[in-house]
C-alpha cells in the first residue's frame, strides 16, 4: 500500500487574501436546501469589484467531494486570476463554489440526489447573474473533485435539466465506475442510474466534453481504475488520464493534493484559457476544439503554444548558415552560439537502410525547431512543413520520431538552431530500423516471488530504445524494473528519461535518472488490458548516446499484495464478518453437541475454512457463463454474483478471494483477542470500583424491557436507525462485562474470602483470569454448573458483540451524517438502516438477557447452527460490491438465535 512515489507536487499559494462572497439564493431554494450555499471566489481588488455582482467573465462552478470544503476552489481561482492579469483581463474566469456542508456522500448516498438538484438551481442562479452582459454565457463549466464529479454527471439524469447548460466537465479523482465503499443502497442505485444514463444516452452527450483526471498510485482512497469514465462512452467527447501521465505535471497526487497540485492546476487553467472563443468570449461551443485543447494539455504536449489551425508551411528566414549532415547519427551541443544554423539531413540516402528518424532537443522553449523540406535539387529550402507539432514534451527534452514511409514527399529534415547567447543545450538525431531498437522482455511469473528475474542488455549506443514487456496485462501483476546504465567516459551528460507506456490507457509514468546510475521503477497497472487489445506495454528509454543499459525485471510480492489491497480492500468487512459468522455457527454447533460453548479463537481455527465457502461461488460464476443457467438464475430474481461482475471488469482472479479470506481470518482472530482483552480490562476496573450485584436469572421479556424495545424502535423511526443501533450496542457492551465480573467476584467471595481480605489487590489479578479456568474441586455442584453456564454465556455474548460491532461500523456513516445535519432536520431521510435497526433492537433486547441454558434444549438449535455457513456463502457472493447487505445476513442469523430461546 505504501510503496508509491514521494509527493512531487508544488503547493499553490495566494498572492492576496482569498475571499468567498456568499451568493443570495431564491427564497424557495434556500428554504428547500438550508444546509447548502453558493459562493463566488475572489482576491484583493478583484474581490472588491465583484461585491456588486456585475460579472463579466466566464463562469466555472467547483463542486467539492466527500467531506470536502467549498474553499478548495482557491487554487483554481487564484491561478486563473494570475493568468487573467497576464493577458490584461482580456479574458477572465469567475469561479463559483458550492458548500455541501462537508457531507460524507462517499459513504452515505441518501443526499446525492439532493446535492444534484441543488447544483441545478445554482447553475440557473449563476447564469442569471450575467443576464444583461454583452457576452452573456449560456452554459457553465464544472470542475468536480471526488464525488462532486459524480454529482455533476448526475445533472444529466434530471428530468427538467437542459444538457446545453454544461459544455465542459473536468473531474478530479472522481470514482466514476463504482463507489469505493458501497455502504447503502441509495449510493449503488445512484451510480447505476448515472452510468446507465451515460451509456444509453451517449449520442446526446456529444456536446458535453468530459475530462477525468485520476491521482495515480499516491491516491489510496480512490484507485485510478475507478476514475476512468465508462468505456462505452463516446471517445470523441470523453477523456480519462492519470496525473502521472499529464505533460508538465508527471506526478502522482493523493486524493486531496489533486485540488492544489500546482503543476496540475496550471495545466487545467492553461486549458481553460485555450478553450476561449474570441468571438463569444466564452468557452468554445465546438466539441472538436475542446477535445483538441484537452489532448494538447493532458495527453501529448508538443512543447508549443496551442494553435487551433497551425499553418501547414513555414518560411525559413534569417541569415543562418546551412550545413548538410549525411551521417546516420548526429549530436550537437550549443553554448553561446552567436550565429544561427540550419542542419539539413537528406532523406534519399537513408530511406533504403532505415525506417525511422528520431530527433531530440533539450531546449525547452515553445518555438519551432524541426521542419520537413520538399526540395529535390537543393539542400536549402525557403518553405517547409513545421514538424514541431509532431514533437512530444518530456521532463528534460522534447522528442520527435517520424516513420519515413509516412512522409514520402519529404526530401530533407531540417533542424533549426537559433543564436543562443548564454544558453546551453544539446540536439541529436539518428536514423534507425525499428527492429534494431525494439526488444521484447518476457515478465516473470507472479509465483516466482522475486527470486527469478528477466534481464536484457542493450548493447548498441543509440538515443532511443523500446523494451516491450510481454505477458504484462493484468492488474494483479506488479514488478520492480532496475535500469543499470554504464558509460564509456565520465563527462557530464543530460539525465536519461524512462517512460513506462501503457498503450490501452493514459496512465504512463515517467522517471528521470542521472547517468550513470541504477534506477528503480515500479510497474503495475490501473486498468487491465481489454480483450480486444493486443498491444504490449513498453518501457521507453531516452538514453545518452555513449552509454549501455541493462534492464532487470523481477516480480514484487509486496506490490502484488498492494494491488490486491488497492483493488479489493473495500471487501474486507465482508470477509471478516463471514469468518466471525462461521465461528458463531461453530460455537452453536459445539453447544448443541457437547453442551459447552467453545472458545472463539479455537473455533475460528476449526471452522473458518475457505474451502467451505469459495468453491460454491466459483461454480456459480462458471455456470453463469452458460445462457441456460443465467436464464434460470434471472427467473429466480436472484442478483448477479459480485465475483462475476468483477471478472467482467478484469478486476478478479481465483486466488484473490483466498488471500482476502485469509486476511479476513487474521483480522477476525485479532478482533476476538481485542474483545477478550478489553473485556478483562474493563472487568478488572469495574471490580476494583464497584461491588457487583448477584447474577440473577430473569425472564427474557419483562414490561421494562418491552418499554425499552418500543422506545428504541420509536427512536429509530423518528430520528436515525444507526443511532438506535448504537444505543442498543452500548447497552449490550455491558452484558459480557457484567457476566464476567459477577462470576469472578462471587467465586472469589465464596471460595477465597480470607485470602482476599488479607490482600485486596488480588481481586484485580484474579479478575483477569478466565471464568472457565476456575477449579471445580473448590466449588459445590450447583456453583460449578453456574460457573460453566456463565462461561458459556460469556463466550456466546462476546461473539455476538463482535458480529454486532461490524454492523455498527457499517452503519456509522449515516449516523455521522445525521449528527452533522441535526440542526436542519431531526429525522434522517432517507435512512438506509431504519427497518434493519428496528428488527435488531428487538432481537438484541431479548438476546442480551438470554443465556446458553435456554438455547441448549431448543429444537431450532440444529438449524441455527447450520444456517451461518450458507449465510457466509451468500454474503461473499452478494456482499462484496454491496456492503449494505452484510447486516441483513447477520440479522437473520441472530433472529434464529432469539427464536431458539423460545422454541
C-alpha positions in Angstrom: 0.0 0.0 0.0 2.8 2.4 0.9 5.2 1.6 -2.0 4.5 4.7 -4.0 6.5 7.7 -5.2 7.1 10.8 -3.0 4.9 13.8 -3.4 6.3 15.7 -6.4 3.5 18.4 -6.4 4.3 22.0 -5.6 1.8 23.9 -3.3 -0.3 26.7 -4.8 -0.2 30.0 -2.9 -2.5 33.0 -3.0 -0.8 36.4 -3.6 -3.7 38.2 -1.9 -6.1 37.2 0.8 -8.8 34.8 -0.5 -12.4 35.9 0.0 -15.7 34.0 -0.5 -18.7 36.1 -1.4 -22.0 34.3 -0.5 -24.5 34.4 -3.4 -28.0 35.1 -2.3 -30.3 32.2 -3.5 -34.0 32.4 -4.2 -36.1 32.0 -1.0 -37.7 28.8 -2.3 -34.2 27.3 -3.0 -32.8 28.4 0.3 -35.7 27.0 2.2 -35.6 23.7 0.4 -31.8 23.3 0.9 -31.0 25.1 4.2 -27.6 23.3 4.6 -26.2 24.2 1.2 -24.7 27.5 0.0 -23.2 29.1 -3.2 -20.1 31.3 -3.1 -18.0 33.4 -5.5 -14.2 33.3 -5.1 -12.2 36.4 -5.1 -8.9 38.1 -4.0 -7.9 41.7 -3.3 -9.2 44.3 -5.7 -10.9 41.6 -7.8 -13.0 40.5 -4.8 -13.9 44.2 -4.1 -15.0 44.8 -7.7 -17.3 41.7 -7.6 -19.2 42.6 -4.5 -21.9 44.3 -6.6 -22.1 41.0 -8.7 -21.7 42.8 -12.0 -19.8 39.9 -13.5 -18.3 39.9 -17.0 -16.2 36.8 -17.0 -16.6 33.1 -17.8 -18.4 31.1 -15.1 -16.8 28.0 -13.7 -18.5 26.0 -10.9 -16.4 24.0 -8.4 -18.1 21.1 -6.6 -16.3 19.6 -3.6 -16.4 15.9 -2.8 -16.8 13.7 0.2 -16.4 15.9 3.3 -14.9 18.5 1.0 -14.9 22.3 1.6 -16.1 24.9 -0.8 -12.8 26.7 0.0 -10.9 24.1 -2.1 -11.7 26.3 -5.1 -9.0 28.8 -4.1 -6.1 27.0 -6.0 -8.0 27.1 -9.3 -9.4 30.6 -8.7 -6.1 32.2 -7.7 -4.0 30.8 -10.6 -6.8 31.7 -13.1 -6.7 35.3 -11.7 -2.9 35.5 -12.1 -3.3 34.2 -15.7 -6.0 36.8 -16.4 -3.6 39.5 -15.1 -1.0 38.3 -17.6 -3.5 38.9 -20.5 -4.6 42.3 -19.0 -8.1 40.8 -18.2 -8.9 40.4 -21.9 -10.5 37.2 -20.7 -11.1 36.1 -17.2 -13.0 33.4 -15.2 -15.4 33.8 -12.3 -15.0 30.8 -10.0 -18.1 29.8 -8.0 -18.1 27.1 -5.4 -20.8 25.1 -3.7 -20.9 24.5 0.1 -22.3 21.0 0.6 -21.8 21.2 4.4 -18.9 18.7 4.1 -21.3 15.8 3.8 -20.0 12.2 3.7 -21.5 11.4 0.4 -19.0 8.7 -0.5 -20.3 6.7 2.4 -23.9 7.8 2.6 -25.8 8.1 -0.7 -29.1 9.5 0.6 -28.1 13.1 -0.1 -26.6 12.7 -3.6 -29.9 13.3 -5.3 -30.5 16.4 -3.2 -27.0 17.7 -4.0 -27.6 17.2 -7.7 -30.9 19.2 -7.7 -29.2 22.0 -5.7 -26.4 22.2 -8.3 -29.0 22.6 -11.0 -30.5 25.5 -9.1 -27.1 27.0 -8.7 -26.4 26.9 -12.4 -29.6 28.8 -13.1 -28.7 31.4 -10.4 -25.2 31.8 -11.9 -26.4 32.3 -15.5 -28.9 34.9 -14.2 -26.0 37.0 -12.8 -24.8 37.5 -16.4 -28.2 38.2 -17.9 -27.6 41.8 -19.1 -23.9 41.5 -20.0 -22.7 41.9 -23.6 -21.1 38.5 -23.8 -23.5 36.6 -21.6 -22.7 32.9 -21.2 -25.3 30.3 -22.0 -23.5 27.5 -20.2 -21.3 26.8 -17.2 -18.0 24.8 -17.0 -17.8 22.5 -14.0 -14.8 21.2 -12.0 -15.8 18.4 -9.7 -13.5 16.9 -7.0 -14.1 13.3 -5.9 -17.9 12.8 -5.5 -18.5 16.3 -6.8 -17.6 15.0 -10.3 -20.3 12.3 -10.0 -22.9 14.8 -8.9 -22.0 16.9 -12.0 -22.6 13.8 -14.2 -25.8 13.1 -12.4 -27.2 16.5 -13.5 -27.9 14.9 -16.9 -30.2 12.4 -15.3 -32.6 15.1 -14.0 -35.9 15.3 -16.0 -36.0 19.0 -16.4 -32.3 19.6 -16.9 -31.2 21.1 -20.2 -27.9 19.4 -21.3 -26.8 22.7 -23.1 -26.3 24.3 -19.6 -22.9 22.5 -19.3 -20.4 22.2 -22.1 -17.3 21.2 -20.2 -16.8 18.9 -17.2 -13.5 18.3 -15.5 -13.4 15.7 -12.7 -10.6 15.3 -10.2 -10.1 11.8 -8.6 -13.8 11.0 -9.1 -14.8 7.3 -8.7 -17.0 7.1 -11.9 -17.2 3.3 -12.2 -18.4 2.3 -8.7 -18.5 3.5 -5.1 -15.3 3.0 -3.1 -17.4 1.7 -0.1 -21.0 0.7 -1.2 -22.4 1.1 2.3 -26.0 1.8 1.3 -28.5 1.0 -1.4 -29.0 4.7 -2.3 -25.3 5.0 -3.2 -25.3 2.0 -5.5 -28.6 2.9 -7.1 -27.3 6.4 -7.8 -24.3 5.0 -9.5 -26.4 2.6 -11.6 -28.7 5.4 -12.7 -25.8 7.8 -13.7 -23.7 5.2 -15.5 -26.7 3.7 -17.3 -27.8 7.1 -18.5 -24.4 8.0 -19.8 -24.2 4.7 -21.7 -27.7 4.7 -23.1 -27.7 8.4 -23.9 -24.1 8.6 -25.2 -25.2 10.2 -28.5 -27.0 13.0 -26.7 -23.8 13.8 -24.7 -21.6 14.6 -27.6 -21.9 18.4 -27.0 -20.5 17.8 -23.5 -16.8 17.4 -23.3 -15.6 15.4 -20.2 -12.1 15.1 -18.8 -11.4 12.8 -15.8 -8.1 13.1 -14.1 -7.1 10.3 -11.7 -4.4 10.7 -9.0 -2.3 7.6 -9.7 -0.8 5.3 -7.1 -0.5 8.0 -4.4 -4.3 8.2 -4.2 -5.1 5.3 -1.9 -8.7 6.5 -1.3 -9.9 6.3 -4.9 -7.9 3.9 -7.1 -7.4 5.3 -10.6 -9.2 2.4 -12.3 -12.4 3.7 -10.7 -11.8 7.2 -12.1 -11.9 6.1 -15.8 -15.1 7.1 -17.5 -17.3 4.1 -18.6 -15.6 2.6 -21.8 -18.8 2.7 -23.8 -19.0 6.5 -23.6 -18.1 8.3 -26.8 -14.3 8.5 -27.2 -14.6 11.8 -29.2 -16.1 13.6 -26.2 -14.6 11.9 -23.1 -11.1 11.6 -22.0 -9.6 9.8 -18.9 -6.0 10.4 -17.8 -3.8 9.6 -14.8 -2.0 12.7 -13.3 1.4 10.8 -13.7 0.9 11.0 -17.5 -0.2 14.6 -17.7 2.5 16.7 -19.5 4.4 19.2 -17.4 3.0 17.6 -14.3 4.2 14.0 -14.5 3.4 13.5 -10.8 1.0 11.2 -8.9 -1.2 13.0 -6.5 -3.0 11.9 -3.3 -6.8 12.3 -3.0 -6.6 15.9 -1.5 -3.5 17.2 -3.2 -5.1 16.8 -6.6 -7.1 20.0 -5.9 -3.9 22.1 -5.0 -1.1 20.4 -7.0 0.3 23.4 -8.8 1.6 21.5 -11.9 -1.9 20.0 -12.5 -3.8 23.2 -11.7 -1.5 25.1 -14.2 -2.4 22.5 -16.9 -6.1 22.9 -16.1 -6.0 26.8 -16.2 -3.9 26.8 -19.4 -6.5 24.6 -21.0 -9.4 26.9 -19.8 -7.8 29.9 -21.5 -7.1 28.0 -24.7 -10.7 26.9 -24.8 -12.0 30.5 -25.1 -13.7 31.5 -28.3 -12.5 35.1 -29.3 -15.9 35.9 -30.8 -18.1 35.0 -27.9 -15.5 35.5 -25.1 -16.8 32.3 -23.6 -15.7 28.6 -23.8 -16.0 27.4 -27.3 -19.1 25.6 -28.5 -17.0 23.5 -30.9 -16.6 20.0 -29.3 -13.7 19.1 -31.6 -11.7 22.2 -30.5 -12.5 21.3 -26.8 -11.1 17.8 -27.3 -8.1 19.1 -29.2 -7.2 21.5 -26.4 -7.6 18.9 -23.7 -5.4 16.4 -25.7 -2.8 19.2 -26.1 -2.5 19.9 -22.3 -3.4 16.5 -20.8 -2.2 13.8 -23.3 0.5 14.9 -25.7 2.1 18.3 -25.4 4.3 19.2 -28.5 6.2 21.9 -26.5 4.4 24.6 -28.5 1.6 27.1 -27.5 -1.8 25.7 -28.6 -3.0 26.8 -32.0 -6.4 25.8 -33.4 -5.3 25.7 -37.1 -1.4 25.8 -37.3 0.0 26.8 -40.6 0.9 23.9 -42.8 4.0 25.6 -44.2 6.5 28.0 -42.7 9.1 30.3 -44.3 12.6 29.6 -43.1 14.1 33.1 -42.9 17.1 34.7 -41.3 20.8 34.8 -42.3 21.5 31.3 -41.0 24.3 29.0 -42.1 23.1 25.9 -43.9 25.0 22.7 -43.0 24.3 19.4 -44.6 24.6 16.3 -42.4 24.9 12.9 -44.2 25.7 10.7 -41.1 23.0 8.5 -39.7 23.8 9.6 -36.1 24.4 13.2 -35.2 24.7 15.2 -31.9 25.4 18.9 -31.4 26.0 20.9 -28.3 25.0 24.6 -28.3 26.7 27.1 -26.0 26.8 30.9 -26.6 26.4 30.4 -30.3 26.1 33.9 -31.9 25.2 32.6 -35.4 22.0 30.7 -36.3 22.3 27.5 -38.2 20.1 25.1 -40.2 21.2 21.5 -40.2 19.9 19.7 -43.2 19.5 15.9 -43.3 19.0 14.5 -46.9 16.5 11.6 -46.7 17.1 9.9 -50.0 20.3 8.2 -48.9 18.6 6.9 -45.6 15.3 5.6 -46.9 16.6 2.3 -48.1 18.6 1.5 -44.9 16.4 2.9 -42.2 12.7 3.0 -41.3 12.6 5.8 -38.7 14.2 9.1 -37.8 14.4 10.2 -34.2 15.4 13.7 -33.0 15.6 15.3 -29.6 16.2 18.9 -28.3 17.0 19.8 -24.7 16.0 23.5 -25.2 12.5 23.5 -23.7 11.1 26.7 -25.3 7.9 26.8 -27.3 9.4 27.8 -30.7 9.5 25.6 -33.8 12.8 23.7 -34.3 12.3 20.9 -36.8 11.0 21.1 -40.4 10.5 18.9 -43.4 11.5 20.2 -46.9 10.2 19.0 -50.3 13.1 20.4 -52.4 14.5 17.7 -54.7 17.5 19.6 -56.0 19.0 21.8 -53.3 19.9 21.2 -49.7 18.4 24.6 -48.9 14.7 25.4 -48.7 12.8 28.5 -48.0 9.4 26.9 -47.3 9.0 23.9 -45.1 6.4 21.9 -43.2 6.6 22.5 -39.5 7.2 19.1 -37.9 7.5 20.6 -34.4 3.8 19.8 -33.9 4.8 16.1 -34.1 7.1 16.6 -31.1 6.4 15.4 -27.6 7.5 17.2 -24.4 9.3 15.1 -21.8 10.8 16.4 -18.4 14.3 17.2 -19.8 13.8 17.1 -23.6 11.4 17.3 -26.5 11.5 14.5 -28.9 10.2 13.7 -32.4 10.0 10.3 -34.0 8.9 10.0 -37.7 8.3 7.0 -39.8 9.9 7.7 -43.1 7.2 5.9 -45.1 4.6 8.3 -43.7 6.4 11.2 -45.3 7.2 10.1 -48.9 7.2 13.7 -50.3 9.9 15.0 -47.9 13.4 15.3 -49.3 15.2 16.8 -46.2 14.7 17.1 -42.4 15.9 20.5 -41.2 16.9 21.3 -37.6 16.9 25.0 -36.7 19.5 26.2 -34.1 18.9 29.9 -33.4 21.6 32.1 -31.9 21.9 31.1 -28.2 23.6 33.7 -26.0 24.0 32.4 -22.5 22.0 29.2 -23.3 23.4 25.7 -23.2 21.6 22.8 -24.7 22.1 19.7 -26.9 20.4 18.3 -30.0 20.6 14.9 -31.5 19.2 12.9 -34.4 19.6 9.4 -35.6 18.2 7.2 -38.3 17.4 3.6 -37.4 15.5 0.5 -38.2 12.6 -0.1 -35.8 13.6 -3.7 -35.3 17.0 -2.8 -34.1 15.7 -0.6 -31.3 12.7 -2.7 -30.2 13.4 -5.6 -27.9 11.0 -7.9 -26.1 11.3 -8.8 -22.4 9.0 -11.5 -21.0 7.9 -10.6 -17.5 8.5 -13.0 -14.6 5.6 -15.2 -13.3 3.7 -13.9 -10.3 4.7 -17.1 -8.4 8.4 -16.5 -8.9 8.1 -14.3 -5.8 11.0 -12.1 -6.9 13.6 -15.0 -6.8 14.0 -15.1 -10.6 14.4 -12.2 -13.0 14.3 -11.3 -16.7 17.3 -9.5 -18.0 18.3 -7.8 -21.2 21.4 -5.9 -22.2 21.1 -3.1 -24.7 24.4 -3.3 -26.5 24.1 -0.6 -29.2 24.6 3.0 -28.2 21.6 4.8 -29.6 19.3 7.6 -28.4 16.2 5.6 -28.0 15.2 2.0 -27.0 11.7 0.4 -26.7 11.6 -2.6 -24.4 8.2 -4.4 -24.9 7.0 -6.2 -21.8 5.4 -9.5 -22.8 2.5 -11.0 -20.9 2.0 -7.9 -18.7 -1.7 -7.3 -18.9 -3.4 -8.0 -15.5 -3.9 -5.8 -12.5 -2.5 -8.3 -10.0 0.9 -8.3 -11.8 3.5 -6.0 -10.2 7.2 -5.7 -10.9 10.3 -3.9 -10.0 12.4 -2.8 -13.0 16.0 -1.9 -12.5 17.8 0.0 -15.2 21.6 0.0 -14.8 23.4 2.5 -17.1 27.2 2.3 -17.8 29.0 5.0 -19.8 32.4 5.0 -21.6 33.6 8.3 -20.2 32.8 10.3 -17.1 31.8 13.6 -18.8 28.7 15.4 -17.8 25.5 14.2 -19.5 21.9 15.1 -19.6 19.7 12.8 -17.5 18.1 9.8 -19.1 14.3 9.6 -19.2 12.5 6.3 -18.7 8.8 6.1 -19.5 6.5 3.2 -18.8 4.0 3.4 -21.6 0.6 1.6 -21.3 -1.0 1.7 -24.8 -4.6 1.0 -23.8 -5.0 3.8 -21.3 -3.4 7.2 -20.4 -1.6 6.0 -17.3 2.1 6.4 -18.3 4.7 7.1 -15.6 8.0 8.9 -16.2 11.3 8.6 -14.2 14.2 10.9 -14.7 17.6 9.4 -13.7 21.2 10.6 -13.7 23.7 8.8 -15.9 25.4 6.5 -15.0 23.1 5.2 -12.2 20.9 2.3 -11.1 17.3 3.4 -11.4 14.3 1.5 -9.9 10.8 1.7 -11.5 7.6 0.2 -10.2 5.5 -1.4 -13.0 1.8 -2.1 -12.2 -1.5 -1.3 -13.9 -4.6 0.8 -13.1 -6.6 -1.0 -15.7 -6.3 -4.5 -17.1 -5.8 -4.9 -20.9 -9.1 -5.0 -22.8 -9.7 -8.3 -24.6 -9.9 -6.5 -27.9 -6.4 -5.0 -27.4 -3.3 -6.9 -28.4 -0.7 -4.1 -27.9 2.2 -4.5 -25.4 3.2 -2.2 -22.6 6.6 -0.6 -23.4 9.5 0.8 -21.4 10.8 3.7 -23.5 14.4 4.6 -22.7 15.5 8.0 -23.9 19.2 7.4 -23.4 22.6 9.0 -23.7 24.5 8.1 -26.9 27.6 6.6 -25.5 26.1 4.6 -22.6 24.9 1.0 -22.3 21.8 0.0 -20.4 20.9 -3.3 -18.7 17.2 -3.8 -17.8 16.4 -6.3 -15.0 12.8 -7.2 -14.2 11.5 -9.0 -11.0 8.1 -9.8 -9.6 7.5 -7.7 -6.4 5.5 -9.8 -3.9 4.8 -6.8 -1.7 3.4 -4.8 -4.6 1.3 -7.7 -5.8 -0.3 -7.8 -2.3 -0.6 -4.0 -2.5 -2.5 -4.3 -5.8 -4.9 -6.8 -4.2 -5.4 -4.4 -1.2 -5.8 -1.5 -3.6 -8.5 -3.2 -5.7 -10.3 -5.2 -3.0 -9.8 -3.5 0.4 -13.4 -2.4 0.3 -14.5 -6.1 0.5 -12.5 -6.7 3.8 -15.6 -6.2 6.1 -17.4 -9.0 4.2 -14.6 -11.5 4.7 -14.1 -10.5 8.3 -17.8 -10.8 9.1 -18.0 -14.1 7.1 -15.2 -15.6 9.3 -16.9 -14.4 12.5 -20.3 -15.8 11.3 -18.7 -19.2 10.5 -17.2 -19.2 14.0 -20.5 -18.2 15.6 -22.2 -21.2 13.8 -19.4 -23.5 15.0 -20.0 -22.3 18.6 -23.7 -23.0 18.4 -22.8 -26.5 16.9 -20.5 -27.4 19.8 -23.1 -26.1 22.3 -25.6 -28.5 20.8 -23.3 -31.5 20.6 -21.3 -31.1 23.9 -23.3 -28.6 26.0 -20.3 -26.4 26.1 -19.6 -23.3 24.1 -16.1 -23.4 22.6 -13.6 -20.5 22.8 -13.8 -18.0 19.9 -10.1 -18.3 18.8 -10.1 -22.1 18.8 -13.4 -22.3 17.0 -12.2 -19.8 14.4 -9.3 -22.0 13.6 -11.5 -25.1 13.4 -14.5 -23.6 11.5 -13.4 -20.7 9.3 -12.1 -22.6 6.2 -12.1 -21.1 2.7 -12.9 -24.4 1.1 -16.3 -24.3 2.8 -17.4 -21.2 1.0 -15.3 -20.4 -2.0 -15.8 -23.5 -4.3 -19.6 -23.0 -4.5 -19.2 -19.3 -5.5 -16.6 -20.3 -8.2 -19.0 -22.9 -9.6 -21.9 -20.4 -9.8 -19.6 -17.9 -11.6 -18.5 -20.6 -14.0 -22.1 -21.7 -14.7 -23.2 -18.1 -15.3 -21.2 -18.2 -18.5 -23.9 -20.5 -19.9 -27.1 -18.9 -21.2 -29.4 -21.7 -19.8 -28.1 -21.2 -16.2 -28.3 -17.4 -16.5 -31.9 -17.7 -17.6 -32.8 -19.9 -14.6 -30.9 -17.5 -12.3 -32.8 -14.5 -13.6 -36.1 -16.3 -13.4 -35.5 -16.8 -9.6 -34.9 -13.0 -9.4 -31.5 -13.5 -7.8 -29.0 -10.7 -8.0 -25.8 -11.1 -10.0 -22.9 -12.7 -8.2 -20.4 -9.9 -7.4 -17.4 -12.1 -8.4 -18.9 -12.4 -11.9 -19.2 -8.6 -12.2 -15.6 -8.1 -11.0 -14.5 -10.7 -13.5 -16.2 -8.8 -16.3 -14.3 -5.7 -15.2 -11.0 -7.7 -15.3 -10.5 -7.0 -11.6 -10.8 -10.6 -10.3 -8.8 -13.8 -10.3 -9.3 -17.0 -8.5 -6.6 -16.7 -5.8 -7.6 -13.2 -4.7 -10.6 -14.5 -2.8 -8.4 -17.0 -0.9 -6.0 -14.2 0.0 -8.8 -11.9 1.1 -10.4 -14.7 3.1 -7.0 -15.3 4.9 -6.8 -11.6 5.6 -10.3 -11.7 7.0 -9.4 -14.7 9.2 -6.4 -12.8 10.6 -8.4 -9.7 11.3 -11.3 -11.7 12.8 -8.8 -13.5 15.1 -7.2 -10.3 16.4 -10.6 -8.7 16.8 -11.5 -11.6 19.0 -8.3 -11.2 21.0 -9.0 -7.4 21.3 -12.6 -8.1 22.6 -11.5 -10.6 25.2 -8.6 -8.4 26.4 -10.8 -5.3 26.5 -13.4 -7.3 28.5 -10.9 -8.3 31.1 -9.5 -4.8 31.4 -13.0 -3.3 31.9 -13.9 -6.1 34.3 -10.9 -5.6 36.5 -11.6 -1.8 36.5 -15.2 -2.4 37.5 -14.3 -5.0 40.1 -12.0 -2.5 41.9 -14.5 0.3 41.9 -18.0 -1.3 42.3 -19.2 -4.4 44.2 -21.3 -6.2 41.5 -24.8 -7.5 42.3 -25.5 -11.2 42.3 -26.1 -12.7 38.9 -29.9 -13.4 38.7 -31.8 -15.3 36.1 -34.7 -13.3 34.9 -37.5 -13.6 32.3 -36.4 -12.8 28.7 -39.2 -10.3 28.2 -40.4 -8.0 31.0 -42.5 -4.9 30.9 -39.5 -2.6 31.4 -37.6 -4.3 28.6 -40.6 -4.2 26.3 -40.8 -0.4 27.0 -37.1 -0.1 26.2 -37.6 -2.0 23.0 -40.6 0.2 21.9 -38.7 3.4 22.9 -35.6 2.4 20.8 -37.9 1.4 17.9 -39.5 4.9 18.1 -36.0 6.5 18.2 -35.1 4.5 15.1 -38.3 5.5 13.3 -38.4 9.2 14.2 -34.7 10.1 14.2 -31.9 7.8 12.8 -31.8 4.0 12.7 -28.0 3.9 13.2 -28.5 6.0 16.4 -30.8 3.3 17.9 -28.4 0.6 16.8 -25.6 2.5 18.6 -27.6 2.8 21.8 -28.5 -0.9 21.9 -24.9 -1.7 21.2 -23.7 0.3 24.1 -26.3 -1.4 26.3 -25.1 -4.8 25.1 -21.5 -3.9 25.7 -22.0 -4.1 29.4 -23.6 -7.6 29.3 -20.4 -9.7 28.9 -18.6 -7.4 31.4 -21.4 -7.9 33.9 -21.3 -11.7 33.5 -17.5 -11.8 33.8 -17.3 -9.6 36.9 -20.2 -11.2 38.7 -19.0 -14.7 38.1 -15.4 -14.0 39.2 -16.4 -11.9 42.2 -18.9 -14.4 43.6 -16.4 -17.3 43.1 -13.7 -15.4 44.9 -16.2 -14.2 47.6 -17.3 -17.8 48.4 -14.1 -19.7 48.0 -11.3 -17.3 48.9 -12.8 -14.7 51.2 -10.0 -14.9 53.8 -7.3 -14.6 51.2 -8.9 -11.6 49.6 -9.3 -9.9 52.9 -5.6 -10.2 53.5 -4.6 -8.7 50.2 -7.3 -6.7 48.4 -5.1 -6.2 45.3 -5.6 -9.9 44.3 -9.1 -9.0 43.2 -7.8 -7.3 40.1 -5.2 -10.0 39.3 -7.8 -12.8 39.6 -10.4 -10.9 37.6 -8.0 -11.2 34.6 -8.1 -15.0 34.6 -10.9 -16.6 32.5 -14.1 -17.9 34.2 -13.7 -21.4 32.7 -10.3 -21.7 34.4 -11.9 -21.7 37.9 -11.1 -25.2 39.6 -14.3 -27.0 40.1 -12.9 -29.0 43.1 -13.4 -26.0 45.3 -16.9 -25.4 44.2 -20.2 -27.1 45.1 -22.0 -28.9 42.1 -24.5 -26.0 41.8 -21.8 -23.4 41.9 -19.8 -25.4 39.3 -22.8 -25.5 37.0 -23.5 -21.8 37.4 -19.8 -21.0 36.6 -19.8 -23.2 33.5 -23.1 -21.7 32.4 -21.6 -18.2 32.9 -18.5 -19.1 30.9 -20.7 -20.4 28.0 -22.9 -17.4 28.0 -19.8 -15.1 28.2 -18.3 -16.7 25.1 -21.5 -16.5 23.2 -22.2 -12.9 24.1 -18.7 -11.9 23.2 -19.0 -13.4 19.7 -22.4 -11.8 19.1 -20.9 -8.5 20.3 -18.1 -9.0 17.8 -20.6 -9.5 15.0 -22.7 -6.6 16.1 -19.6 -4.3 16.2 -19.2 -4.7 12.4 -22.9 -3.8 11.9 -22.4 -0.7 13.9 -19.3 0.3 11.9 -21.0 -0.3 8.6 -23.9 2.0 9.7 -21.7 4.6 11.2 -21.6 7.0 8.1 -25.3 7.5 8.2 -25.1 8.3 11.9 -22.3 10.9 11.4 -24.3 12.4 8.5 -27.4 12.6 10.8 -25.5 14.2 13.6 -24.0 16.9 11.3 -27.4 17.8 9.9 -29.3 17.6 13.1 -29.8 21.4 13.3 -31.6 21.2 9.9 -33.7 18.0 10.3 -34.2 15.7 13.3 -35.2 12.8 11.1 -32.7 11.2 8.7 -34.4 10.9 5.3 -33.8 8.6 3.5 -32.5 6.3 6.2 -30.7 3.2 4.8 -30.9 1.2 8.1 -34.2 2.2 9.7 -36.0 -1.2 9.2 -32.9 -3.2 10.0 -32.4 -1.1 13.1 -35.9 -1.8 14.4 -35.5 -5.6 13.9 -32.0 -5.5 15.6 -33.3 -3.6 18.6 -36.0 -6.2 19.2 -33.5 -9.1 18.7 -30.7 -7.7 20.9 -33.0 -6.5 23.7 -34.0 -10.2 24.1 -30.6 -11.7 23.3 -28.7 -9.6 25.9 -30.8 -11.1 28.6 -30.6 -14.7 27.4 -28.1 -17.4 28.4 -27.0 -20.6 26.8 -29.2 -22.7 29.1 -32.3 -21.7 27.2 -30.6 -22.3 23.8 -29.2 -25.8 24.6 -32.6 -27.5 24.7 -34.1 -25.7 21.7 -35.5 -27.7 18.8 -34.3 -24.9 16.4 -30.6 -25.1 17.6 -29.6 -27.5 14.8 -31.0 -25.2 12.2 -29.5 -22.1 13.9 -26.1 -23.8 14.0 -26.1 -24.8 10.3 -27.5 -21.6 8.8 -24.4 -19.4 9.3 -22.5 -21.5 6.6 -24.9 -20.8 3.7 -25.3 -17.2 5.0 -21.5 -16.8 4.8 -21.5 -18.1 1.2 -24.4 -15.8 0.3 -22.5 -12.9 2.0 -19.4 -13.4 -0.1 -21.5 -14.0 -3.2 -23.6 -10.9 -2.9 -21.9 -8.6 -0.4 -18.5 -7.7 -1.9 -19.9 -4.9 -4.0 -22.9 -4.3 -1.8 -21.7 -3.9 1.8 -25.1 -2.8 2.9 -26.3 -6.4 2.5 -24.0 -7.7 5.2 -26.2 -6.6 8.2 -29.2 -8.4 6.7 -27.3 -11.8 6.8 -26.1 -11.2 10.4 -29.6 -10.1 11.5 -31.2 -13.3 10.1 -28.7 -15.4 11.9 -29.3 -13.6 15.2 -33.1 -13.8 14.7 -32.8 -17.7 14.7 -30.7 -17.4 17.9 -33.5 -15.5 19.5 -36.1 -18.0 18.4 -34.0 -20.7 20.0 -34.6 -19.0 23.3 -38.4 -19.6 22.9 -38.8 -22.8 20.8 
